[in-house]
Amino acid sequence: MENRIKEYREKSGLSQGKLAEKCNVSRQTINAIENNKYDPSLQLAFDIARTLKVTMEELFISEKGGK
Amino acid sequence: MNKTKKIIALITFVVFLSIAGFSLYKWIKFKTVDAGSIFFSFLALSYFFNWLNWGHHEGGGEKDELDRHIETQSAKIGYYVLMILSGLILFISEGTGKFNNIDNYPLVIVVGLTFITVPITEFVYSKKYK
């Protein structure tokens, strides 16, 4: 599943490491999600959306037709 | 990986090389194979890879969800690799590709077990959700 985490993270002025720290995961995990190598769990997806102050629909793009 | 962890990883690799080298030397020089040194060389090699990957000799330590995903996927892949390796060891050690000529029945049972372990585990584990 594609996502716009990098875009919203940069808008928020957060580094990968800082976002990872706020979501209690490693920087490598955030990097893998941003590069579409790994789909996060529902809990982590909510944590990232909450940290970046966006909705899940804004953050993740379903492969089955648009947002 | 910090400097201390790199040094420990290097030490475990040196330990592996020493034990494996000693076993190889004994085998070539005296034509004797010591099961203990084979076992401990594999153990040292597992410590080395665990240190390299997780920074812990038994593969423990704090893990986030990507680490757990890596563990789960690696376990599945590792299982099938082990299945192929056990079959190869059976046929190579027996020196034949014909089942009727094989005498090492415990190893045949081990190879057979690799076929049924996952299906049975999946069957039992699926009961938790059905």
N, CA and C atoms of all chains as a GROMACS GRO file, in nm:
protein
  591
    1MET      N    1   0.084  -0.121   0.000
    1MET     CA    2   0.000   0.000   0.000
    1MET      C    3   0.088   0.126   0.000
    2GLU      N    4   0.057   0.215  -0.094
    2GLU     CA    5   0.137   0.339  -0.101
    2GLU      C    6   0.092   0.437   0.008
    3ASN      N    7   0.184   0.526   0.042
    3ASN     CA    8   0.149   0.622   0.147
    3ASN      C    9   0.217   0.757   0.121
    4ARG      N   10   0.170   0.858   0.195
    4ARG     CA   11   0.226   0.993   0.179
    4ARG      C   12   0.292   1.038   0.310
    5ILE      N   13   0.349   0.941   0.380
    5ILE     CA   14   0.411   0.972   0.510
    5ILE      C   15   0.527   1.070   0.496
    6LYS      N   16   0.611   1.047   0.396
    6LYS     CA   17   0.729   1.133   0.377
    6LYS      C   18   0.686   1.279   0.356
    7GLU      N   19   0.586   1.294   0.270
    7GLU     CA   20   0.535   1.428   0.237
    7GLU      C   21   0.484   1.500   0.364
    8TYR      N   22   0.399   1.431   0.441
    8TYR     CA   23   0.343   1.494   0.562
    8TYR      C   24   0.448   1.508   0.673
    9ARG      N   25   0.542   1.415   0.676
    9ARG     CA   26   0.649   1.423   0.778
    9ARG      C   27   0.734   1.547   0.753
   10GLU      N   28   0.769   1.568   0.626
   10GLU     CA   29   0.851   1.685   0.592
   10GLU      C   30   0.775   1.817   0.615
   11LYS      N   31   0.643   1.812   0.589
   11LYS     CA   32   0.560   1.931   0.616
   11LYS      C   33   0.560   1.964   0.765
   12SER      N   34   0.563   1.858   0.846
   12SER     CA   35   0.562   1.877   0.992
   12SER      C   36   0.701   1.911   1.046
   13GLY      N   37   0.802   1.906   0.960
   13GLY     CA   38   0.939   1.937   1.001
   13GLY      C   39   1.001   1.830   1.090
   14LEU      N   40   0.954   1.706   1.071
   14LEU     CA   41   1.008   1.596   1.153
   14LEU      C   42   1.106   1.512   1.071
   15SER      N   43   1.210   1.465   1.138
   15SER     CA   44   1.302   1.371   1.072
   15SER      C   45   1.244   1.231   1.089
   16GLN      N   46   1.299   1.134   1.015
   16GLN     CA   47   1.253   0.995   1.031
   16GLN      C   48   1.276   0.948   1.174
   17GLY      N   49   1.392   0.984   1.228
   17GLY     CA   50   1.427   0.944   1.363
   17GLY      C   51   1.330   1.000   1.467
   18LYS      N   52   1.291   1.127   1.449
   18LYS     CA   53   1.200   1.192   1.544
   18LYS      C   54   1.061   1.128   1.538
   19LEU      N   55   1.014   1.102   1.413
   19LEU     CA   56   0.883   1.038   1.397
   19LEU      C   57   0.885   0.898   1.458
   20ALA      N   58   0.996   0.828   1.433
   20ALA     CA   59   1.011   0.693   1.488
   20ALA      C   60   1.005   0.696   1.641
   21GLU      N   61   1.073   0.792   1.698
   21GLU     CA   62   1.077   0.806   1.845
   21GLU      C   63   0.938   0.832   1.902
   22LYS      N   64   0.860   0.919   1.832
   22LYS     CA   65   0.725   0.951   1.878
   22LYS      C   66   0.630   0.831   1.865
   23CYS      N   67   0.660   0.742   1.770
   23CYS     CA   68   0.573   0.625   1.748
   23CYS      C   69   0.628   0.497   1.813
   24ASN      N   70   0.736   0.511   1.887
   24ASN     CA   71   0.800   0.396   1.956
   24ASN      C   72   0.843   0.284   1.862
   25VAL      N   73   0.898   0.321   1.748
   25VAL     CA   74   0.956   0.220   1.658
   25VAL      C   75   1.095   0.268   1.617
   26SER      N   76   1.166   0.187   1.539
   26SER     CA   77   1.300   0.227   1.497
   26SER      C   78   1.292   0.315   1.371
   27ARG      N   79   1.399   0.388   1.344
   27ARG     CA   80   1.404   0.473   1.225
   27ARG      C   81   1.395   0.386   1.098
   28GLN      N   82   1.452   0.266   1.106
   28GLN     CA   83   1.449   0.174   0.992
   28GLN      C   84   1.305   0.135   0.956
   29THR      N   85   1.221   0.124   1.059
   29THR     CA   86   1.080   0.088   1.035
   29THR      C   87   1.010   0.199   0.956
   30ILE      N   88   1.031   0.324   0.999
   30ILE     CA   89   0.970   0.439   0.929
   30ILE      C   90   1.023   0.445   0.785
   31ASN      N   91   1.152   0.423   0.769
   31ASN     CA   92   1.214   0.425   0.636
   31ASN      C   93   1.153   0.317   0.546
   32ALA      N   94   1.134   0.196   0.601
   32ALA     CA   95   1.077   0.086   0.522
   32ALA      C   96   0.932   0.117   0.483
   33ILE      N   97   0.857   0.180   0.573
   33ILE     CA   98   0.717   0.215   0.542
   33ILE      C   99   0.714   0.322   0.433
   34GLU      N  100   0.797   0.425   0.448
   34GLU     CA  101   0.800   0.534   0.349
   34GLU      C  102   0.836   0.484   0.209
   35ASN      N  103   0.923   0.383   0.204
   35ASN     CA  104   0.967   0.328   0.074
   35ASN      C  105   0.879   0.212   0.026
   36ASN      N  106   0.764   0.196   0.090
   36ASN     CA  107   0.666   0.092   0.054
   36ASN      C  108   0.723  -0.050   0.058
   37LYS      N  109   0.819  -0.071   0.149
   37LYS     CA  110   0.874  -0.206   0.165
   37LYS      C  111   0.801  -0.283   0.273
   38TYR      N  112   0.727  -0.211   0.356
   38TYR     CA  113   0.657  -0.275   0.467
   38TYR      C  114   0.528  -0.198   0.497
   39ASP      N  115   0.418  -0.274   0.511
   39ASP     CA  116   0.290  -0.213   0.550
   39ASP      C  117   0.279  -0.216   0.702
   40PRO      N  118   0.256  -0.100   0.764
   40PRO     CA  119   0.251  -0.098   0.912
   40PRO      C  120   0.125  -0.165   0.966
   41SER      N  121   0.131  -0.202   1.094
   41SER     CA  122   0.012  -0.256   1.159
   41SER      C  123  -0.089  -0.143   1.173
   42LEU      N  124  -0.213  -0.180   1.203
   42LEU     CA  125  -0.319  -0.080   1.220
   42LEU      C  126  -0.284   0.018   1.332
   43GLN      N  127  -0.229  -0.036   1.442
   43GLN     CA  128  -0.193   0.048   1.557
   43GLN      C  129  -0.085   0.150   1.519
   44LEU      N  130   0.018   0.103   1.448
   44LEU     CA  131   0.126   0.194   1.409
   44LEU      C  132   0.076   0.297   1.307
   45ALA      N  133  -0.012   0.253   1.216
   45ALA     CA  134  -0.068   0.347   1.117
   45ALA      C  135  -0.144   0.458   1.188
   46PHE      N  136  -0.222   0.424   1.290
   46PHE     CA  137  -0.295   0.525   1.368
   46PHE      C  138  -0.198   0.617   1.442
   47ASP      N  139  -0.092   0.558   1.498
   47ASP     CA  140   0.007   0.638   1.572
   47ASP      C  141   0.075   0.740   1.480
   48ILE      N  142   0.109   0.695   1.359
   48ILE     CA  143   0.175   0.786   1.262
   48ILE      C  144   0.078   0.897   1.222
   49ALA      N  145  -0.046   0.860   1.190
   49ALA     CA  146  -0.147   0.959   1.148
   49ALA      C  147  -0.170   1.062   1.259
   50ARG      N  148  -0.178   1.014   1.383
   50ARG     CA  149  -0.201   1.103   1.498
   50ARG      C  150  -0.082   1.197   1.516
   51THR      N  151   0.039   1.142   1.501
   51THR     CA  152   0.160   1.224   1.518
   51THR      C  153   0.170   1.332   1.410
   52LEU      N  154   0.132   1.294   1.286
   52LEU     CA  155   0.142   1.390   1.175
   52LEU      C  156   0.016   1.477   1.162
   53LYS      N  157  -0.081   1.453   1.250
   53LYS     CA  158  -0.206   1.530   1.255
   53LYS      C  159  -0.281   1.526   1.121
   54VAL      N  160  -0.291   1.407   1.064
   54VAL     CA  161  -0.369   1.387   0.942
   54VAL      C  162  -0.458   1.264   0.962
   55THR      N  163  -0.553   1.246   0.868
   55THR     CA  164  -0.639   1.127   0.879
   55THR      C  165  -0.571   1.009   0.808
   56MET      N  166  -0.621   0.891   0.837
   56MET     CA  167  -0.567   0.770   0.773
   56MET      C  168  -0.589   0.776   0.622
   57GLU      N  169  -0.705   0.831   0.579
   57GLU     CA  170  -0.737   0.839   0.436
   57GLU      C  171  -0.638   0.931   0.363
   58GLU      N  172  -0.593   1.034   0.432
   58GLU     CA  173  -0.496   1.126   0.372
   58GLU      C  174  -0.358   1.061   0.363
   59LEU      N  175  -0.329   0.979   0.460
   59LEU     CA  176  -0.194   0.922   0.472
   59LEU      C  177  -0.170   0.801   0.382
   60PHE      N  178  -0.272   0.716   0.369
   60PHE     CA  179  -0.255   0.591   0.294
   60PHE      C  180  -0.340   0.589   0.167
   61ILE      N  181  -0.278   0.540   0.060
   61ILE     CA  182  -0.347   0.534  -0.069
   61ILE      C  183  -0.374   0.387  -0.102
   62SER      N  184  -0.502   0.352  -0.105
   62SER     CA  185  -0.536   0.213  -0.134
   62SER      C  186  -0.507   0.182  -0.280
   63GLU      N  187  -0.454   0.061  -0.304
   63GLU     CA  188  -0.424   0.022  -0.442
   63GLU      C  189  -0.552  -0.004  -0.521
   64LYS      N  190  -0.663  -0.021  -0.447
   64LYS     CA  191  -0.793  -0.046  -0.515
   64LYS      C  192  -0.867   0.084  -0.538
   65GLY      N  193  -0.811   0.168  -0.624
   65GLY     CA  194  -0.881   0.289  -0.667
   65GLY      C  195  -0.866   0.409  -0.577
   66GLY      N  196  -0.762   0.486  -0.602
   66GLY     CA  197  -0.740   0.616  -0.537
   66GLY      C  198  -0.722   0.608  -0.389
   67LYS      N  199  -0.764   0.714  -0.315
   67LYS     CA  200  -0.743   0.722  -0.171
   67LYS      C  201  -0.826   0.620  -0.096
   68MET      N  202   2.541  -0.029   1.449
   68MET     CA  203   2.610  -0.116   1.546
   68MET      C  204   2.731  -0.042   1.603
   69ASN      N  205   2.738  -0.033   1.737
   69ASN     CA  206   2.851   0.039   1.796
   69ASN      C  207   2.976  -0.049   1.801
   70LYS      N  208   3.087   0.013   1.847
   70LYS     CA  209   3.218  -0.054   1.841
   70LYS      C  210   3.223  -0.181   1.926
   71THR      N  211   3.163  -0.175   2.047
   71THR     CA  212   3.164  -0.292   2.136
   71THR      C  213   3.093  -0.410   2.071
   72LYS      N  214   2.978  -0.382   2.008
   72LYS     CA  215   2.902  -0.490   1.944
   72LYS      C  216   2.980  -0.549   1.826
   73LYS      N  217   3.052  -0.463   1.754
   73LYS     CA  218   3.132  -0.512   1.641
   73LYS      C  219   3.243  -0.604   1.691
   74ILE      N  220   3.304  -0.566   1.804
   74ILE     CA  221   3.413  -0.647   1.861
   74ILE      C  222   3.359  -0.783   1.906
   75ILE      N  223   3.241  -0.781   1.972
   75ILE     CA  224   3.181  -0.907   2.019
   75ILE      C  225   3.146  -0.997   1.900
   76ALA      N  226   3.091  -0.936   1.792
   76ALA     CA  227   3.058  -1.013   1.671
   76ALA      C  228   3.185  -1.077   1.613
   77LEU      N  229   3.293  -1.000   1.613
   77LEU     CA  230   3.420  -1.049   1.561
   77LEU      C  231   3.471  -1.165   1.647
   78ILE      N  232   3.459  -1.150   1.780
   78ILE     CA  233   3.504  -1.257   1.871
   78ILE      C  234   3.425  -1.386   1.846
   79THR      N  235   3.292  -1.374   1.831
   79THR     CA  236   3.211  -1.495   1.808
   79THR      C  237   3.250  -1.562   1.676
   80PHE      N  238   3.286  -1.480   1.576
   80PHE     CA  239   3.327  -1.538   1.447
   80PHE      C  240   3.462  -1.608   1.461
   81VAL      N  241   3.552  -1.548   1.539
   81VAL     CA  242   3.683  -1.611   1.563
   81VAL      C  243   3.665  -1.743   1.639
   82VAL      N  244   3.572  -1.744   1.736
   82VAL     CA  245   3.543  -1.867   1.812
   82VAL      C  246   3.491  -1.974   1.716
   83PHE      N  247   3.399  -1.933   1.627
   83PHE     CA  248   3.346  -2.028   1.528
   83PHE      C  249   3.458  -2.084   1.441
   84LEU      N  250   3.543  -1.995   1.389
   84LEU     CA  251   3.653  -2.038   1.302
   84LEU      C  252   3.748  -2.133   1.374
   85SER      N  253   3.774  -2.103   1.503
   85SER     CA  254   3.865  -2.187   1.581
   85SER      C  255   3.809  -2.328   1.597
   86ILE      N  256   3.681  -2.336   1.639
   86ILE     CA  257   3.620  -2.468   1.663
   86ILE      C  258   3.607  -2.545   1.531
   87ALA      N  259   3.557  -2.474   1.426
   87ALA     CA  260   3.539  -2.541   1.296
   87ALA      C  261   3.674  -2.582   1.238
   88GLY      N  262   3.774  -2.496   1.254
   88GLY     CA  263   3.909  -2.526   1.204
   88GLY      C  264   3.969  -2.645   1.275
   89PHE      N  265   3.950  -2.652   1.407
   89PHE     CA  266   4.000  -2.764   1.486
   89PHE      C  267   3.933  -2.894   1.442
   90SER      N  268   3.800  -2.890   1.420
   90SER     CA  269   3.726  -3.010   1.375
   90SER      C  270   3.778  -3.057   1.240
   91LEU      N  271   3.799  -2.960   1.151
   91LEU     CA  272   3.847  -2.991   1.016
   91LEU      C  273   3.987  -3.052   1.021
   92TYR      N  274   4.071  -2.994   1.108
   92TYR     CA  275   4.208  -3.043   1.125
   92TYR      C  276   4.207  -3.188   1.172
   93LYS      N  277   4.123  -3.217   1.275
   93LYS     CA  278   4.113  -3.352   1.329
   93LYS      C  279   4.064  -3.451   1.224
   94TRP      N  280   3.970  -3.405   1.143
   94TRP     CA  281   3.913  -3.490   1.039
   94TRP      C  282   4.018  -3.523   0.932
   95ILE      N  283   4.090  -3.420   0.890
   95ILE     CA  284   4.191  -3.441   0.784
   95ILE      C  285   4.311  -3.520   0.837
   96LYS      N  286   4.358  -3.482   0.956
   96LYS     CA  287   4.481  -3.542   1.013
   96LYS      C  288   4.457  -3.682   1.069
   97PHE      N  289   4.350  -3.696   1.150
   97PHE     CA  290   4.329  -3.823   1.222
   97PHE      C  291   4.208  -3.903   1.173
   98LYS      N  292   4.136  -3.849   1.073
   98LYS     CA  293   4.016  -3.915   1.020
   98LYS      C  294   3.911  -3.941   1.129
   99THR      N  295   3.905  -3.850   1.226
   99THR     CA  296   3.802  -3.864   1.330
   99THR      C  297   3.712  -3.740   1.328
  100VAL      N  298   3.584  -3.767   1.351
  100VAL     CA  299   3.488  -3.656   1.355
  100VAL      C  300   3.432  -3.647   1.496
  101ASP      N  301   3.436  -3.527   1.552
  101ASP     CA  302   3.389  -3.506   1.688
  101ASP      C  303   3.254  -3.432   1.682
  102ALA      N  304   3.148  -3.500   1.726
  102ALA     CA  305   3.014  -3.441   1.720
  102ALA      C  306   3.005  -3.313   1.804
  103GLY      N  307   3.078  -3.313   1.916
  103GLY     CA  308   3.076  -3.197   2.006
  103GLY      C  309   3.126  -3.071   1.937
  104SER      N  310   3.238  -3.085   1.865
  104SER     CA  311   3.294  -2.966   1.800
  104SER      C  312   3.207  -2.920   1.682
  105ILE      N  313   3.141  -3.014   1.615
  105ILE     CA  314   3.048  -2.976   1.506
  105ILE      C  315   2.932  -2.897   1.567
  106PHE      N  316   2.877  -2.950   1.676
  106PHE     CA  317   2.763  -2.885   1.743
  106PHE      C  318   2.802  -2.744   1.789
  107PHE      N  319   2.916  -2.733   1.856
  107PHE     CA  320   2.955  -2.603   1.912
  107PHE      C  321   2.999  -2.503   1.804
  108SER      N  322   3.049  -2.553   1.690
  108SER     CA  323   3.082  -2.460   1.582
  108SER      C  324   2.954  -2.400   1.523
  109PHE      N  325   2.848  -2.482   1.511
  109PHE     CA  326   2.719  -2.429   1.463
  109PHE      C  327   2.662  -2.330   1.564
  110LEU      N  328   2.678  -2.362   1.693
  110LEU     CA  329   2.627  -2.273   1.799
  110LEU      C  330   2.698  -2.138   1.793
  111ALA      N  331   2.831  -2.142   1.773
  111ALA     CA  332   2.908  -2.018   1.764
  111ALA      C  333   2.868  -1.937   1.641
  112LEU      N  334   2.839  -2.008   1.531
  112LEU     CA  335   2.796  -1.939   1.408
  112LEU      C  336   2.659  -1.873   1.427
  113SER      N  337   2.571  -1.941   1.501
  113SER     CA  338   2.439  -1.881   1.528
  113SER      C  339   2.454  -1.757   1.616
  114TYR      N  340   2.545  -1.762   1.714
  114TYR     CA  341   2.571  -1.645   1.799
  114TYR      C  342   2.622  -1.529   1.715
  115PHE      N  343   2.710  -1.561   1.618
  115PHE     CA  344   2.767  -1.458   1.531
  115PHE      C  345   2.658  -1.387   1.451
  116PHE      N  346   2.571  -1.463   1.386
  116PHE     CA  347   2.466  -1.400   1.303
  116PHE      C  348   2.364  -1.326   1.389
  117ASN      N  349   2.333  -1.382   1.507
  117ASN     CA  350   2.240  -1.312   1.597
  117ASN      C  351   2.298  -1.178   1.644
  118TRP      N  352   2.428  -1.177   1.671
  118TRP     CA  353   2.494  -1.052   1.712
  118TRP      C  354   2.493  -0.950   1.599
  119LEU      N  355   2.524  -1.001   1.478
  119LEU     CA  356   2.526  -0.912   1.361
  119LEU      C  357   2.391  -0.847   1.338
  120ASN      N  358   2.286  -0.929   1.348
  120ASN     CA  359   2.153  -0.879   1.313
  120ASN      C  360   2.081  -0.809   1.426
  121TRP      N  361   2.084  -0.868   1.546
  121TRP     CA  362   2.003  -0.817   1.657
  121TRP      C  363   2.084  -0.753   1.769
  122GLY      N  364   2.215  -0.774   1.767
  122GLY     CA  365   2.295  -0.721   1.877
  122GLY      C  366   2.276  -0.800   2.005
  123HIS      N  367   2.235  -0.926   1.991
  123HIS     CA  368   2.212  -1.014   2.106
  123HIS      C  369   2.243  -1.156   2.061
  124HIS      N  370   2.321  -1.231   2.142
  124HIS     CA  371   2.367  -1.362   2.095
  124HIS      C  372   2.256  -1.466   2.076
  125GLU      N  373   2.143  -1.449   2.146
  125GLU     CA  374   2.033  -1.545   2.129
  125GLU      C  375   1.921  -1.488   2.042
  126GLY      N  376   1.945  -1.373   1.983
  126GLY     CA  377   1.843  -1.312   1.896
  126GLY      C  378   1.733  -1.241   1.972
  127GLY      N  379   1.754  -1.218   2.100
  127GLY     CA  380   1.652  -1.152   2.182
  127GLY      C  381   1.665  -1.001   2.176
  128GLY      N  382   1.636  -0.935   2.285
  128GLY     CA  383   1.645  -0.789   2.290
  128GLY      C  384   1.514  -0.723   2.251
  129GLU      N  385   1.514  -0.590   2.255
  129GLU     CA  386   1.392  -0.514   2.225
  129GLU      C  387   1.367  -0.512   2.074
  130LYS      N  388   1.244  -0.543   2.035
  130LYS     CA  389   1.212  -0.548   1.892
  130LYS      C  390   1.084  -0.471   1.863
  131ASP      N  391   1.083  -0.397   1.752
  131ASP     CA  392   0.959  -0.331   1.713
  131ASP      C  393   0.888  -0.418   1.610
  132GLU      N  394   0.778  -0.366   1.551
  132GLU     CA  395   0.696  -0.454   1.466
  132GLU      C  396   0.766  -0.495   1.336
  133LEU      N  397   0.853  -0.412   1.282
  133LEU     CA  398   0.927  -0.452   1.161
  133LEU      C  399   1.022  -0.567   1.193
  134ASP      N  400   1.086  -0.560   1.311
  134ASP     CA  401   1.175  -0.669   1.354
  134ASP      C  402   1.097  -0.800   1.368
  135ARG      N  403   0.977  -0.790   1.426
  135ARG     CA  404   0.895  -0.911   1.443
  135ARG      C  405   0.850  -0.965   1.307
  136HIS      N  406   0.821  -0.874   1.213
  136HIS     CA  407   0.785  -0.915   1.076
  136HIS      C  408   0.902  -0.989   1.010
  137ILE      N  409   1.022  -0.934   1.029
  137ILE     CA  410   1.143  -0.998   0.974
  137ILE      C  411   1.160  -1.137   1.034
  138GLU      N  412   1.139  -1.148   1.165
  138GLU     CA  413   1.152  -1.278   1.233
  138GLU      C  414   1.053  -1.380   1.177
  139THR      N  415   0.926  -1.338   1.160
  139THR     CA  416   0.821  -1.429   1.112
  139THR      C  417   0.850  -1.476   0.971
  140GLN      N  418   0.885  -1.382   0.882
  140GLN     CA  419   0.913  -1.418   0.743
  140GLN      C  420   1.036  -1.507   0.734
  141SER      N  421   1.139  -1.473   0.815
  141SER     CA  422   1.263  -1.553   0.813
  141SER      C  423   1.237  -1.694   0.863
  142ALA      N  424   1.147  -1.708   0.962
  142ALA     CA  425   1.115  -1.841   1.015
  142ALA      C  426   1.052  -1.927   0.906
  143LYS      N  427   0.963  -1.868   0.827
  143LYS     CA  428   0.898  -1.942   0.717
  143LYS      C  429   1.000  -1.983   0.612
  144ILE      N  430   1.082  -1.888   0.571
  144ILE     CA  431   1.183  -1.917   0.467
  144ILE      C  432   1.282  -2.020   0.520
  145GLY      N  433   1.327  -1.998   0.645
  145GLY     CA  434   1.424  -2.088   0.708
  145GLY      C  435   1.373  -2.231   0.717
  146TYR      N  436   1.243  -2.246   0.742
  146TYR     CA  437   1.182  -2.379   0.751
  146TYR      C  438   1.196  -2.454   0.619
  147TYR      N  439   1.168  -2.385   0.507
  147TYR     CA  440   1.177  -2.451   0.377
  147TYR      C  441   1.323  -2.477   0.338
  148VAL      N  442   1.412  -2.388   0.378
  148VAL     CA  443   1.555  -2.411   0.352
  148VAL      C  444   1.602  -2.537   0.427
  149LEU      N  445   1.557  -2.548   0.554
  149LEU     CA  446   1.592  -2.664   0.636
  149LEU      C  447   1.536  -2.793   0.577
  150MET      N  448   1.414  -2.785   0.521
  150MET     CA  449   1.351  -2.901   0.458
  150MET      C  450   1.437  -2.951   0.342
  151ILE      N  451   1.481  -2.858   0.257
  151ILE     CA  452   1.564  -2.894   0.141
  151ILE      C  453   1.700  -2.948   0.187
  152LEU      N  454   1.760  -2.880   0.287
  152LEU     CA  455   1.892  -2.923   0.336
  152LEU      C  456   1.887  -3.063   0.397
  153SER      N  457   1.780  -3.092   0.475
  153SER     CA  458   1.771  -3.225   0.538
  153SER      C  459   1.758  -3.333   0.431
  154GLY      N  460   1.682  -3.304   0.325
  154GLY     CA  461   1.669  -3.399   0.213
  154GLY      C  462   1.801  -3.420   0.144
  155LEU      N  463   1.873  -3.310   0.121
  155LEU     CA  464   2.004  -3.320   0.056
  155LEU      C  465   2.102  -3.401   0.139
  156ILE      N  466   2.104  -3.373   0.271
  156ILE     CA  467   2.196  -3.446   0.361
  156ILE      C  468   2.163  -3.595   0.359
  157LEU      N  469   2.034  -3.628   0.357
  157LEU     CA  470   1.992  -3.769   0.354
  157LEU      C  471   2.047  -3.839   0.230
  158PHE      N  472   2.023  -3.778   0.113
  158PHE     CA  473   2.064  -3.844  -0.011
  158PHE      C  474   2.217  -3.844  -0.030
  159ILE      N  475   2.283  -3.735   0.015
  159ILE     CA  476   2.429  -3.729   0.001
  159ILE      C  477   2.496  -3.829   0.097
  160SER      N  478   2.449  -3.831   0.224
  160SER     CA  479   2.513  -3.920   0.323
  160SER      C  480   2.489  -4.067   0.290
  161GLU      N  481   2.374  -4.096   0.229
  161GLU     CA  482   2.346  -4.236   0.194
  161GLU      C  483   2.407  -4.273   0.059
  162GLY      N  484   2.442  -4.171  -0.018
  162GLY     CA  485   2.506  -4.194  -0.149
  162GLY      C  486   2.414  -4.257  -0.251
  163THR      N  487   2.284  -4.238  -0.233
  163THR     CA  488   2.188  -4.293  -0.329
  163THR      C  489   2.064  -4.204  -0.338
  164GLY      N  490   2.000  -4.208  -0.452
  164GLY     CA  491   1.877  -4.131  -0.470
  164GLY      C  492   1.754  -4.220  -0.458
  165LYS      N  493   1.778  -4.349  -0.432
  165LYS     CA  494   1.666  -4.446  -0.424
  165LYS      C  495   1.626  -4.470  -0.278
  166PHE      N  496   1.499  -4.454  -0.249
  166PHE     CA  497   1.451  -4.471  -0.112
  166PHE      C  498   1.473  -4.614  -0.061
  167ASN      N  499   1.461  -4.710  -0.149
  167ASN     CA  500   1.475  -4.851  -0.107
  167ASN      C  501   1.616  -4.887  -0.061
  168ASN      N  502   1.715  -4.807  -0.101
  168ASN     CA  503   1.854  -4.836  -0.063
  168ASN      C  504   1.899  -4.758   0.060
  169ILE      N  505   1.809  -4.680   0.119
  169ILE     CA  506   1.846  -4.597   0.235
  169ILE      C  507   1.830  -4.676   0.365
  170ASP      N  508   1.934  -4.670   0.448
  170ASP     CA  509   1.931  -4.743   0.577
  170ASP      C  510   1.916  -4.650   0.697
  171ASN      N  511   1.943  -4.520   0.677
  171ASN     CA  512   1.938  -4.426   0.790
  171ASN      C  513   1.792  -4.383   0.816
  172TYR      N  514   1.718  -4.470   0.884
  172TYR     CA  515   1.574  -4.444   0.905
  172TYR      C  516   1.545  -4.323   0.994
  173PRO      N  517   1.628  -4.299   1.098
  173PRO     CA  518   1.600  -4.177   1.178
  173PRO      C  519   1.604  -4.050   1.092
  174LEU      N  520   1.700  -4.043   0.998
  174LEU     CA  521   1.711  -3.924   0.912
  174LEU      C  522   1.593  -3.918   0.814
  175VAL      N  523   1.546  -4.034   0.768
  175VAL     CA  524   1.427  -4.038   0.680
  175VAL      C  525   1.307  -3.983   0.758
  176ILE      N  526   1.297  -4.022   0.886
  176ILE     CA  527   1.186  -3.973   0.969
  176ILE      C  528   1.197  -3.822   0.987
  177VAL      N  529   1.320  -3.770   1.008
  177VAL     CA  530   1.340  -3.625   1.022
  177VAL      C  531   1.295  -3.553   0.895
  178VAL      N  532   1.334  -3.606   0.777
  178VAL     CA  533   1.293  -3.545   0.650
  178VAL      C  534   1.140  -3.549   0.638
  179GLY      N  535   1.081  -3.662   0.676
  179GLY     CA  536   0.935  -3.674   0.674
  179GLY      C  537   0.868  -3.574   0.766
  180LEU      N  538   0.927  -3.556   0.884
  180LEU     CA  539   0.871  -3.460   0.983
  180LEU      C  540   0.871  -3.317   0.929
  181THR      N  541   0.972  -3.285   0.846
  181THR     CA  542   0.975  -3.148   0.791
  181THR      C  543   0.855  -3.122   0.700
  182PHE      N  544   0.798  -3.230   0.642
  182PHE     CA  545   0.680  -3.212   0.556
  182PHE      C  546   0.553  -3.189   0.637
  183ILE      N  547   0.546  -3.252   0.754
  183ILE     CA  548   0.419  -3.246   0.829
  183ILE      C  549   0.417  -3.142   0.941
  184THR      N  550   0.534  -3.091   0.979
  184THR     CA  551   0.538  -2.998   1.094
  184THR      C  552   0.453  -2.874   1.071
  185VAL      N  553   0.472  -2.806   0.957
  185VAL     CA  554   0.396  -2.683   0.932
  185VAL      C  555   0.246  -2.710   0.913
  186PRO      N  556   0.206  -2.807   0.830
  186PRO     CA  557   0.061  -2.831   0.816
  186PRO      C  558  -0.008  -2.862   0.949
  187ILE      N  559   0.058  -2.943   1.034
  187ILE     CA  560  -0.003  -2.978   1.162
  187ILE      C  561  -0.009  -2.855   1.254
  188THR      N  562   0.103  -2.778   1.256
  188THR     CA  563   0.106  -2.657   1.338
  188THR      C  564  -0.003  -2.558   1.293
  189GLU      N  565  -0.016  -2.541   1.159
  189GLU     CA  566  -0.119  -2.450   1.105
  189GLU      C  567  -0.258  -2.499   1.142
  190PHE      N  568  -0.279  -2.632   1.135
  190PHE     CA  569  -0.410  -2.689   1.169
  190PHE      C  570  -0.445  -2.660   1.315
  191VAL      N  571  -0.348  -2.683   1.404
  191VAL     CA  572  -0.372  -2.661   1.548
  191VAL      C  573  -0.391  -2.512   1.577
  192TYR      N  574  -0.303  -2.428   1.517
  192TYR     CA  575  -0.307  -2.284   1.544
  192TYR      C  576  -0.435  -2.220   1.489
  193SER      N  577  -0.484  -2.274   1.374
  193SER     CA  578  -0.606  -2.217   1.314
  193SER      C  579  -0.728  -2.237   1.403
  194LYS      N  580  -0.723  -2.337   1.492
  194LYS     CA  581  -0.835  -2.364   1.584
  194LYS      C  582  -0.859  -2.246   1.677
  195LYS      N  583  -0.753  -2.168   1.699
  195LYS     CA  584  -0.763  -2.051   1.787
  195LYS      C  585  -0.857  -1.945   1.730
  196TYR      N  586  -0.868  -1.942   1.596
  196TYR     CA  587  -0.947  -1.837   1.530
  196TYR      C  588  -1.078  -1.888   1.471
  197LYS      N  589  -1.100  -2.020   1.472
  197LYS     CA  590  -1.223  -2.073   1.408
  197LYS      C  591  -1.324  -2.117   1.512
   0.00000   0.00000   0.00000
